[in-house]
Amino acid sequence: MKNELDIYLFHRGEHRKIYDYLGAIFNEGKCVFRVWAPNAKKVQIIGDFNQWQGMDMRKINNEGIWEISLSGIYKYQKYKFKILGQDEKWRDKADPYARYSEIRPQTASIVYGDLRYDWEDEDWIKKRKETRNQPVNIYEVHLGSWIKNGDNFFNYREIAEKLCAYVKEMNYNYIEIMPINEYPLDDSWGYQGTGYYAVTSRYGTPEDFMYFVNYFHKNGIGVILDWVPGHFCKDNHGLYRFDGTPTYESNWKLLGENDGWGTANFDFSRNEVRSFLISNALFWMDKFHIDGLRMDAIANILYLDFGRDGHPELKNQYGDNRNLWGIEFLKSLNYAIKQEFPYALICAEDSTSWEGVTKSELDGGLGFKYKWNMGWMNDTLKYMSINPMDRGKFHKNLTFSLVYAFSENYILALSHDEVVHGKKSLVNKMPGNDWERFSNLRLLYAYMIAHPGKKLLFMGGEFGHYLEWRFYEELEWYLINVDLNKKLKKFVKDLNGFYLNEKALWELDGNPGCFEWIEHSNISDSIISFERKGKLGNDTLIVVLNFSGLNRQKYRIGVPKNTEYTEVFSSDCLEYGGSGIGNKEKIIPTKKEWNGRKQSIEVNIPAFSVQFFKSKG
């Protein structure tokens, strides 16, 4: 039963499907339990099939793989590994490779066997392709609080139908789900996991989640998962000090302990840990048809001293603070994903200025497909929260992102992180009275859509959720029947539809040729304008944004063509809660040079608004 190739690849850090070897695997009528515990003195299997009385496992190699083959094991039976450490203490541990677990607060692993499902998403899989020249508009969701079933959670199957219908109605084409690997504490939102291969039992079984993904795919919606490769929680039954010694975490305490988050950092120098994590990333795409991963807290992997100021000893062999093992892990991970699932949408949440995050790993980059644009998010939200009378002083916050907009392939994200911990909801970040706040929020969303880069919005933002996000209760759905909130929801739906249909807003993303300033230095009026371009000249959009509280009549802007222009979308329409000031008539340029162009047009620009114009033909 000893598979030499699996063992060899696992210990080299090169196994991509180690989940088919370690854990609880059915084979020829028996269940083989295998676990890696390199420094254990003894390992036993305990479960409800043996009344939780330890049965000794056999150590099959010097590197610490233990094994036992048992008859009469059935699906849904509970088990753990009982591990005797070098300190002579026994520890009961959940299986790191378990496919399913007890619902919290219980912690046992559950025998599950093969993950099989009668998939019906062949058309979706066949049509998956490179997304950089396609529209990507993501709705970020926490399944436990988007909507609730009284005091309980909806099952994956139940929420699939409700959520998918809503996402389609709102014209999003991807969802991103906050972590659904097994985790013990609801308050961690899934970012501190114990079962990396176990779909959380809060919402149902693995097959229930397969139904969820299959349902979205049949309806033309991609599914992205939040995934946490940097650190894990320290609960007694989890990965922490798995065999009584640092196993998955670094044995250098300063590096292995993540005191800021109360977690432990993975040891990327350890080949077995690399096999564990790379296989896990591929596991979600292999077994569950997941379309991509957003990887959390990449800075914690890139830097030895991230979150640990005052420790000059955290240096690599070259005397700087780069985590060379972490960097190599990310490159290897992204290379493996591209080989196995070339069209996977892999995104880094990196809060630093690391260069080459989305550059090919073969050319010295990290190999991610996208990076969250944290600079755009911070600068823009700061700018939007300022009293409009003072925005001119901070005009650079509005325009600086275009200096580096094409240095990486970016996703513009207004995520859950921006509406928690006293930061206020998005609508309550906006200044002014109700009308002004909602007008500014529409302006923010339209600016995000117009700006180069893919898009992401956290649930509730689309209808002006008043409260900060609370993981323990559902969204304030009653608001969708309140006038301004209802109109904002209609606006976001139409804005998303406009984005999907206008190639200029996504066809050349990542290419500097997709963007050209018309006017970027009108500080006194807080107005900017630019062109967004597709591959064909006829797809070009003229975008004019007014961040001041004053209506501007007959505002002149230079345009690239001497042809008729039409306002094709405005955030200020009455049906969206705006003033209704607009440009309903056809707009004819005059031969008056302006903004470096040979012809110009005069348009009405309402306060706190965005207008999109398109030329005839």
BATOR-519554 format. One record per residue (C-alpha): x, y, z; residue in one letter; residue number from 1. Coordinates in steps of 0.2 Angstrom, whole numbers. Layout:
N
X, Y, Z, A, NUM
...
//
This chain:
617
0, 0, 0, M, 1
15, 11, 1, K, 2
15, 22, -15, N, 3
33, 27, -18, E, 4
29, 41, -31, L, 5
16, 50, -19, D, 6
29, 49, -5, I, 7
43, 55, -16, Y, 8
33, 70, -23, L, 9
26, 75, -6, F, 10
43, 76, 3, H, 11
50, 86, -12, R, 12
36, 99, -11, G, 13
30, 94, -29, E, 14
14, 85, -26, H, 15
-1, 93, -34, R, 16
-14, 80, -28, K, 17
-8, 74, -11, I, 18
-26, 74, -5, Y, 19
-28, 58, -15, D, 20
-15, 50, -4, Y, 21
-16, 57, 13, L, 22
-31, 58, 24, G, 23
-45, 45, 24, A, 24
-45, 36, 7, I, 25
-56, 21, 2, F, 26
-46, 8, -7, N, 27
-52, -10, -11, E, 28
-66, -11, 2, G, 29
-55, -4, 16, K, 30
-52, 14, 22, C, 31
-33, 19, 23, V, 32
-30, 33, 36, F, 33
-13, 42, 33, R, 34
-6, 57, 41, V, 35
11, 66, 41, W, 36
18, 68, 59, A, 37
37, 68, 57, P, 38
41, 70, 76, N, 39
28, 59, 84, A, 40
33, 45, 95, K, 41
17, 36, 91, K, 42
1, 39, 81, V, 43
-16, 31, 84, Q, 44
-33, 32, 75, I, 45
-48, 35, 86, I, 46
-66, 37, 81, G, 47
-84, 31, 84, D, 48
-79, 15, 74, F, 49
-68, 10, 89, N, 50
-77, 19, 103, Q, 51
-63, 32, 103, W, 52
-50, 19, 109, Q, 53
-33, 21, 101, G, 54
-27, 9, 87, M, 55
-9, 10, 83, D, 56
-4, 16, 66, M, 57
12, 11, 57, R, 58
26, 23, 53, K, 59
30, 19, 35, I, 60
45, 30, 32, N, 61
58, 40, 41, N, 62
50, 56, 36, E, 63
35, 53, 47, G, 64
20, 46, 37, I, 65
9, 35, 47, W, 66
-4, 23, 40, E, 67
-17, 11, 45, I, 68
-30, 1, 34, S, 69
-47, -3, 42, L, 70
-62, -13, 36, S, 71
-79, -9, 40, G, 72
-77, 10, 39, I, 73
-92, 20, 33, Y, 74
-96, 37, 26, K, 75
-100, 50, 40, Y, 76
-90, 41, 54, Q, 77
-80, 52, 65, K, 78
-62, 51, 68, Y, 79
-46, 60, 74, K, 80
-28, 56, 75, F, 81
-21, 53, 93, K, 82
-3, 59, 93, I, 83
11, 56, 106, L, 84
24, 69, 105, G, 85
42, 69, 110, Q, 86
36, 78, 126, D, 87
26, 62, 131, E, 88
10, 71, 129, K, 89
-5, 65, 119, W, 90
-14, 77, 107, R, 91
-30, 73, 98, D, 92
-29, 81, 81, K, 93
-42, 83, 66, A, 94
-36, 76, 50, D, 95
-27, 90, 40, P, 96
-34, 82, 24, Y, 97
-52, 78, 30, A, 98
-65, 81, 16, R, 99
-78, 85, 30, Y, 100
-79, 90, 48, S, 101
-92, 91, 62, E, 102
-101, 107, 63, I, 103
-93, 119, 76, R, 104
-91, 119, 91, P, 105
-87, 100, 88, Q, 106
-71, 97, 80, T, 107
-70, 79, 74, A, 108
-66, 74, 56, S, 109
-78, 64, 46, I, 110
-75, 50, 34, V, 111
-81, 55, 17, Y, 112
-72, 46, 3, G, 113
-73, 52, -15, D, 114
-80, 68, -19, L, 115
-92, 64, -34, R, 116
-105, 75, -42, Y, 117
-115, 74, -59, D, 118
-109, 90, -65, W, 119
-119, 100, -78, E, 120
-107, 114, -81, D, 121
-98, 107, -97, E, 122
-103, 122, -107, D, 123
-96, 134, -94, W, 124
-80, 125, -93, I, 125
-77, 124, -111, K, 126
-80, 143, -113, K, 127
-68, 148, -99, R, 128
-55, 159, -106, K, 129
-42, 172, -102, E, 130
-51, 186, -93, T, 131
-39, 201, -95, R, 132
-48, 206, -111, N, 133
-65, 202, -104, Q, 134
-77, 210, -92, P, 135
-74, 205, -73, V, 136
-87, 212, -61, N, 137
-87, 203, -44, I, 138
-100, 203, -30, Y, 139
-91, 198, -14, E, 140
-101, 188, -2, V, 141
-101, 181, 15, H, 142
-113, 166, 14, L, 143
-118, 166, 33, G, 144
-124, 184, 33, S, 145
-130, 189, 15, W, 146
-147, 181, 20, I, 147
-152, 170, 35, K, 148
-165, 157, 38, N, 149
-171, 165, 54, G, 150
-157, 162, 67, D, 151
-150, 148, 56, N, 152
-140, 147, 40, F, 153
-147, 142, 23, F, 154
-140, 127, 15, N, 155
-128, 129, 0, Y, 156
-142, 123, -11, R, 157
-155, 135, -4, E, 158
-144, 150, -5, I, 159
-137, 145, -22, A, 160
-154, 149, -30, E, 161
-158, 165, -20, K, 162
-140, 172, -22, L, 163
-138, 167, -41, C, 164
-155, 175, -46, A, 165
-150, 191, -37, Y, 166
-132, 192, -44, V, 167
-139, 189, -62, K, 168
-152, 203, -59, E, 169
-139, 215, -53, M, 170
-128, 211, -69, N, 171
-113, 204, -60, Y, 172
-103, 190, -69, N, 173
-93, 183, -54, Y, 174
-95, 180, -36, I, 175
-81, 180, -23, E, 176
-85, 170, -7, I, 177
-76, 173, 9, M, 178
-67, 157, 15, P, 179
-78, 142, 16, I, 180
-64, 130, 22, N, 181
-68, 123, 39, E, 182
-65, 135, 53, Y, 183
-69, 135, 72, P, 184
-74, 153, 76, L, 185
-88, 163, 66, D, 186
-79, 179, 71, D, 187
-64, 175, 60, S, 188
-75, 175, 45, W, 189
-66, 160, 39, G, 190
-49, 168, 38, Y, 191
-42, 157, 52, Q, 192
-45, 139, 46, G, 193
-42, 122, 53, T, 194
-49, 111, 39, G, 195
-41, 117, 22, Y, 196
-49, 102, 13, Y, 197
-65, 102, 21, A, 198
-80, 113, 15, V, 199
-87, 121, 31, T, 200
-101, 111, 37, S, 201
-111, 127, 43, R, 202
-120, 127, 26, Y, 203
-120, 108, 21, G, 204
-110, 94, 14, T, 205
-97, 95, 0, P, 206
-110, 89, -13, E, 207
-121, 103, -7, D, 208
-107, 115, -11, F, 209
-104, 106, -28, M, 210
-123, 110, -32, Y, 211
-119, 128, -27, F, 212
-105, 130, -40, V, 213
-114, 120, -53, N, 214
-129, 131, -52, Y, 215
-119, 147, -54, F, 216
-110, 140, -69, H, 217
-126, 134, -77, K, 218
-132, 152, -75, N, 219
-116, 160, -82, G, 220
-108, 166, -66, I, 221
-90, 162, -61, G, 222
-86, 157, -43, V, 223
-70, 163, -34, I, 224
-65, 158, -17, L, 225
-55, 168, -4, D, 226
-40, 157, 1, W, 227
-28, 159, 15, V, 228
-11, 152, 12, P, 229
-1, 163, 24, G, 230
-7, 158, 42, H, 231
-19, 147, 51, F, 232
-27, 147, 68, C, 233
-20, 139, 84, K, 234
-35, 129, 90, D, 235
-29, 113, 99, N, 236
-37, 101, 86, H, 237
-29, 110, 71, G, 238
-13, 111, 62, L, 239
-4, 120, 76, Y, 240
11, 110, 84, R, 241
3, 95, 75, F, 242
15, 82, 82, D, 243
19, 91, 97, G, 244
32, 102, 88, T, 245
31, 115, 75, P, 246
26, 105, 60, T, 247
16, 116, 48, Y, 248
23, 132, 56, E, 249
41, 138, 57, S, 250
51, 132, 72, N, 251
58, 149, 73, W, 252
46, 156, 86, K, 253
48, 174, 80, L, 254
43, 169, 62, L, 255
31, 155, 66, G, 256
20, 165, 78, E, 257
9, 178, 71, N, 258
5, 188, 87, D, 259
-4, 202, 78, G, 260
-18, 190, 72, W, 261
-16, 177, 86, G, 262
-12, 164, 73, T, 263
3, 154, 66, A, 264
13, 157, 50, N, 265
15, 142, 38, F, 266
33, 137, 36, D, 267
37, 138, 17, F, 268
54, 131, 18, S, 269
46, 114, 22, R, 270
43, 104, 7, N, 271
28, 95, 15, E, 272
19, 111, 19, V, 273
22, 117, 1, R, 274
14, 101, -6, S, 275
0, 103, 7, F, 276
-4, 121, 1, L, 277
-1, 119, -18, I, 278
-12, 103, -18, S, 279
-25, 112, -8, N, 280
-26, 127, -21, A, 281
-28, 114, -35, L, 282
-41, 104, -25, F, 283
-54, 117, -25, W, 284
-52, 119, -44, M, 285
-51, 100, -47, D, 286
-65, 94, -36, K, 287
-76, 109, -35, F, 288
-74, 117, -52, H, 289
-69, 134, -44, I, 290
-64, 147, -56, D, 291
-51, 156, -46, G, 292
-44, 161, -29, L, 293
-41, 177, -21, R, 294
-26, 175, -9, M, 295
-27, 184, 7, D, 296
-13, 194, 16, A, 297
1, 191, 3, I, 298
12, 203, 12, A, 299
13, 191, 27, N, 300
21, 179, 15, I, 301
33, 191, 6, L, 302
41, 199, 21, Y, 303
49, 191, 36, L, 304
45, 205, 47, D, 305
27, 209, 41, F, 306
18, 215, 57, G, 307
33, 212, 68, R, 308
42, 229, 69, D, 309
57, 231, 80, G, 310
65, 214, 75, H, 311
80, 217, 65, P, 312
85, 199, 66, E, 313
71, 195, 54, L, 314
83, 195, 39, K, 315
87, 183, 25, N, 316
104, 177, 20, Q, 317
106, 193, 9, Y, 318
103, 205, 24, G, 319
85, 211, 19, D, 320
68, 207, 25, N, 321
61, 197, 10, R, 322
55, 179, 14, N, 323
64, 170, 0, L, 324
55, 154, 4, W, 325
38, 163, 4, G, 326
42, 171, -13, I, 327
48, 154, -20, E, 328
32, 146, -14, F, 329
21, 159, -22, L, 330
30, 157, -39, K, 331
28, 138, -38, S, 332
10, 139, -33, L, 333
5, 150, -47, N, 334
16, 140, -60, Y, 335
7, 124, -55, A, 336
-10, 133, -56, I, 337
-7, 139, -74, K, 338
-1, 122, -79, Q, 339
-16, 113, -72, E, 340
-30, 127, -74, F, 341
-23, 140, -86, P, 342
-38, 151, -86, Y, 343
-40, 152, -67, A, 344
-43, 170, -60, L, 345
-29, 171, -47, I, 346
-28, 187, -37, C, 347
-16, 193, -24, A, 348
-22, 204, -9, E, 349
-5, 213, -7, D, 350
-5, 229, 3, S, 351
13, 233, -2, T, 352
22, 241, -17, S, 353
30, 224, -21, W, 354
35, 225, -40, E, 355
30, 211, -52, G, 356
15, 203, -43, V, 357
6, 200, -59, T, 358
22, 198, -69, K, 359
26, 180, -75, S, 360
35, 169, -63, E, 361
46, 164, -77, L, 362
51, 182, -79, D, 363
55, 185, -61, G, 364
37, 190, -55, G, 365
26, 181, -43, L, 366
14, 175, -57, G, 367
-3, 181, -51, F, 368
-16, 185, -64, K, 369
-22, 200, -54, Y, 370
-18, 211, -39, K, 371
-30, 221, -28, W, 372
-27, 239, -31, N, 373
-26, 245, -12, M, 374
-18, 261, -17, G, 375
-33, 266, -28, W, 376
-45, 261, -14, M, 377
-37, 270, 0, N, 378
-34, 286, -10, D, 379
-51, 286, -17, T, 380
-61, 283, -1, L, 381
-51, 296, 8, K, 382
-55, 309, -6, Y, 383
-73, 304, -7, M, 384
-75, 306, 12, S, 385
-69, 324, 12, I, 386
-80, 339, 12, N, 387
-83, 344, -7, P, 388
-77, 362, -3, M, 389
-60, 355, 2, D, 390
-58, 342, -12, R, 391
-47, 353, -22, G, 392
-33, 351, -9, K, 393
-33, 332, -12, F, 394
-35, 332, -30, H, 395
-19, 321, -32, K, 396
-29, 307, -22, N, 397
-41, 306, -37, L, 398
-28, 306, -51, T, 399
-12, 298, -44, F, 400
-18, 280, -47, S, 401
-17, 283, -66, L, 402
2, 285, -64, V, 403
4, 266, -60, Y, 404
-13, 259, -66, A, 405
-4, 248, -79, F, 406
11, 243, -69, S, 407
1, 227, -63, E, 408
-16, 219, -69, N, 409
-27, 227, -56, Y, 410
-44, 223, -48, I, 411
-52, 239, -40, L, 412
-60, 232, -24, A, 413
-72, 240, -12, L, 414
-72, 225, 0, S, 415
-78, 219, 17, H, 416
-62, 226, 24, D, 417
-68, 244, 21, E, 418
-85, 242, 30, V, 419
-80, 235, 47, V, 420
-70, 240, 63, H, 421
-77, 257, 64, G, 422
-73, 262, 46, K, 423
-92, 265, 42, K, 424
-102, 258, 28, S, 425
-99, 265, 11, L, 426
-114, 277, 11, V, 427
-109, 284, 28, N, 428
-92, 288, 22, K, 429
-99, 300, 10, M, 430
-101, 318, 16, P, 431
-117, 329, 16, G, 432
-136, 326, 18, N, 433
-145, 310, 11, D, 434
-146, 316, -7, W, 435
-128, 321, -7, E, 436
-122, 305, 1, R, 437
-131, 294, -11, F, 438
-126, 306, -26, S, 439
-107, 304, -20, N, 440
-109, 285, -19, L, 441
-116, 284, -36, R, 442
-101, 295, -42, L, 443
-89, 283, -33, L, 444
-96, 267, -41, Y, 445
-97, 275, -58, A, 446
-79, 281, -56, Y, 447
-74, 263, -51, M, 448
-82, 256, -67, I, 449
-74, 270, -78, A, 450
-56, 268, -71, H, 451
-45, 254, -79, P, 452
-45, 238, -70, G, 453
-58, 224, -65, K, 454
-71, 227, -52, K, 455
-77, 221, -35, L, 456
-90, 227, -23, L, 457
-95, 219, -6, F, 458
-113, 214, -3, M, 459
-124, 228, 3, G, 460
-115, 241, -5, G, 461
-126, 240, -20, E, 462
-141, 247, -11, F, 463
-133, 258, 2, G, 464
-132, 247, 17, H, 465
-132, 259, 32, Y, 466
-124, 248, 46, L, 467
-106, 242, 45, E, 468
-106, 224, 40, W, 469
-110, 212, 54, R, 470
-106, 193, 51, F, 471
-119, 187, 63, Y, 472
-134, 195, 55, E, 473
-141, 196, 38, E, 474
-140, 212, 27, L, 475
-153, 226, 30, E, 476
-164, 220, 16, W, 477
-179, 231, 21, Y, 478
-169, 246, 13, L, 479
-172, 240, -4, I, 480
-189, 247, -2, N, 481
-183, 264, 4, V, 482
-183, 277, -10, D, 483
-165, 282, -11, L, 484
-159, 264, -8, N, 485
-170, 257, -20, K, 486
-165, 269, -33, K, 487
-146, 266, -29, L, 488
-149, 247, -32, K, 489
-157, 251, -49, K, 490
-142, 262, -53, F, 491
-129, 249, -49, V, 492
-139, 236, -59, K, 493
-139, 247, -74, D, 494
-121, 253, -72, L, 495
-116, 235, -71, N, 496
-125, 231, -87, G, 497
-118, 246, -95, F, 498
-100, 240, -90, Y, 499
-104, 222, -97, L, 500
-109, 230, -114, N, 501
-96, 243, -117, E, 502
-80, 235, -123, K, 503
-70, 251, -120, A, 504
-72, 248, -101, L, 505
-63, 231, -102, W, 506
-56, 225, -118, E, 507
-39, 233, -117, L, 508
-37, 232, -98, D, 509
-19, 232, -93, G, 510
-14, 241, -109, N, 511
-10, 259, -107, P, 512
-19, 262, -124, G, 513
-35, 259, -115, C, 514
-35, 276, -107, F, 515
-31, 294, -111, E, 516
-33, 310, -101, W, 517
-43, 324, -107, I, 518
-42, 335, -92, E, 519
-34, 330, -75, H, 520
-29, 346, -67, S, 521
-45, 356, -65, N, 522
-42, 357, -46, I, 523
-53, 372, -43, S, 524
-68, 364, -51, D, 525
-64, 346, -45, S, 526
-68, 339, -62, I, 527
-59, 326, -72, I, 528
-62, 319, -89, S, 529
-54, 305, -100, F, 530
-56, 293, -114, E, 531
-58, 274, -112, R, 532
-54, 265, -128, K, 533
-58, 248, -135, G, 534
-49, 239, -149, K, 535
-60, 248, -162, L, 536
-61, 267, -162, G, 537
-80, 267, -162, N, 538
-80, 259, -145, D, 539
-72, 275, -137, T, 540
-81, 282, -122, L, 541
-79, 300, -116, I, 542
-80, 301, -97, V, 543
-83, 317, -87, V, 544
-84, 317, -68, L, 545
-89, 331, -57, N, 546
-84, 329, -39, F, 547
-90, 346, -33, S, 548
-107, 351, -27, G, 549
-110, 363, -41, L, 550
-119, 360, -57, N, 551
-109, 366, -72, R, 552
-118, 372, -88, Q, 553
-110, 372, -105, K, 554
-94, 364, -98, Y, 555
-82, 363, -113, R, 556
-71, 347, -116, I, 557
-60, 342, -130, G, 558
-66, 327, -140, V, 559
-56, 316, -152, P, 560
-68, 316, -167, K, 561
-78, 330, -176, N, 562
-94, 320, -176, T, 563
-110, 319, -166, E, 564
-110, 314, -148, Y, 565
-123, 307, -137, T, 566
-124, 305, -118, E, 567
-126, 286, -116, V, 568
-126, 285, -97, F, 569
-127, 297, -82, S, 570
-127, 294, -64, S, 571
-138, 309, -61, D, 572
-154, 302, -69, C, 573
-170, 305, -59, L, 574
-174, 286, -58, E, 575
-157, 284, -49, Y, 576
-161, 298, -37, G, 577
-152, 312, -46, G, 578
-157, 329, -51, S, 579
-161, 324, -69, G, 580
-150, 337, -77, I, 581
-142, 330, -92, G, 582
-138, 331, -110, N, 583
-154, 324, -119, K, 584
-150, 332, -136, E, 585
-137, 327, -148, K, 586
-121, 336, -145, I, 587
-112, 343, -160, I, 588
-93, 348, -159, P, 589
-86, 365, -164, T, 590
-70, 368, -172, K, 591
-63, 376, -156, K, 592
-47, 368, -149, E, 593
-48, 362, -131, W, 594
-38, 350, -120, N, 595
-26, 347, -134, G, 596
-39, 342, -147, R, 597
-45, 350, -163, K, 598
-63, 350, -158, Q, 599
-73, 352, -142, S, 600
-91, 350, -136, I, 601
-101, 359, -122, E, 602
-110, 348, -110, V, 603
-120, 350, -94, N, 604
-112, 342, -79, I, 605
-123, 340, -64, P, 606
-116, 340, -46, A, 607
-108, 324, -39, F, 608
-111, 315, -56, S, 609
-103, 305, -70, V, 610
-108, 306, -88, Q, 611
-102, 294, -102, F, 612
-103, 301, -120, F, 613
-101, 291, -136, K, 614
-98, 297, -154, S, 615
-110, 292, -168, K, 616
-103, 278, -179, G, 617
//
